[in-house]
């Protein structure tokens, strides 16, 4: 079993969301506790309008299956809050 936090942290890293090296990082704010044991946090990214997020919890599935859901644009609306559209550029 892998934690969802690891998967989301990797995804955020691959997406290129990073804070400036000299700016102190804001602390994570807990925004949701789900019924299935996932705890969701968010914080501002200094110098960006993008909000960072992470989720901590246990996912009882192979990591490849979880990653395929996270990296599949057609399934993004299942887990990206307020997402209206996805497209490859």
N, C-alpha and C positions, 0 to 999 in steps of 0.2 A: 504494500500500500504506500502511496506517495501522498504528500500533502499538496493541497490545491495551492497553498502559498508558494511552493517551489515552482509550480507550473506558471502561475501568474507572474512571479518575479522574473522568470526566464522570458516570458512573453514580453513583458515591459522592457526588459533589456534588449531583446531583439528588435523591438519597435523603435528603439533609439531614444526613449524617454530618459533623460539624465539631467541632473541639476548641475549648476556651475560649481567648479571645484572649490572656489573661494567662499561661496555663500554657505552659511549654516543651513542644514536641512531642517525644515519644519517637522514637528512630531506628527505621528499618525493619529487620526481621530476615528474612533469607532463609530460607524454609521449604521450598522445593521448586525443583528444576531438572528440567523435563520432557524427555522424549525428543524432543519436537518443537520445542524451542528456547524455551519459555516459562519465565521465571524468576518465581516467586511470592514475595511478601514480605508480612509482617503486622506490625502494631504495635497497642499499646493506644491507646484514645481516652480521654484524661483526663476523668474525671467520668462515664464511661459503661461499661456492661458489654459494649458492642459492640466487636468487634475490627475494625479497618480492614485492608483488604488491597489489594494491587495486583499486577498481572502485567505484565511487560515482555516483549515479543517482537514478531515480525512476523506479521501475519495476511494471507495472500494472498487477500483477498476484498474486495468493495466495502464501505465503511463502513456503508451502509444495511442490508446483509445481516447484518453483525455486530451492529449495534444492534438489529435486529428479533429476533435470538436472545436478546440480553441483556434486552430489555424485554418478552418474551413469558412471562407467568407459567407457561404450560403447559410451557415448555422449561427453566425454572429449575433443575430437578433435574439437567440435563445439566452444569451448571457451578457450582452452589452446593453446597459441601461440607456434608454432613450435613443437607441440607434435607429436612424431612418433609412440609411442606404449604405451599401458597401459596393466597392468596385476596385478592380485592379488598375493601376496606372503604370 
